[in-house]
Amino acid sequence: MATLVRRIFKVALFLGLFVLAIRYVHTYPDPMTESQLLVWWNASEWLGIRDPEDLYFVMWVTIQLIVTTAVYLTLMKLWRRYRTK
């Protein structure tokens, strides 16, 4: 039972960190400048994607997942270090 609770807590922690990343990890300025839009258009054309917003969405979700994973792993290492002392 304790293992199940720990796993549920870890999943809830990861999801909570992901929600925080969605809220606080984003580009500036909003709306984008003309030069930023041009970069997204060129990148989407180079990758063969018709709509640059599709590329933008996938890129930022990926970045948010990377940030969330990094913070989660750091918290887990800090927690293990705290418990061993």
PEHU-V701529 format. One record per pair of residues at least 12 apart in sequence whose ideal C-beta (glycine too) atoms are under 8 Angstrom apart, sorted by the first residue. I is the first residue (numbers start at 0). J is the second residue. Records with the same first field share a line. If there is no record, write none. Layout:
I->J + J
//
This chain:
12->71 + 74
13->67 + 71
16->67 + 70 + 71 + 74
17->63 + 64 + 67
20->63 + 64 + 66 + 67 + 70
21->63
24->59 + 62 + 63 + 66
25->59
26->59
36->51
39->51 + 54 + 55
42->54
//
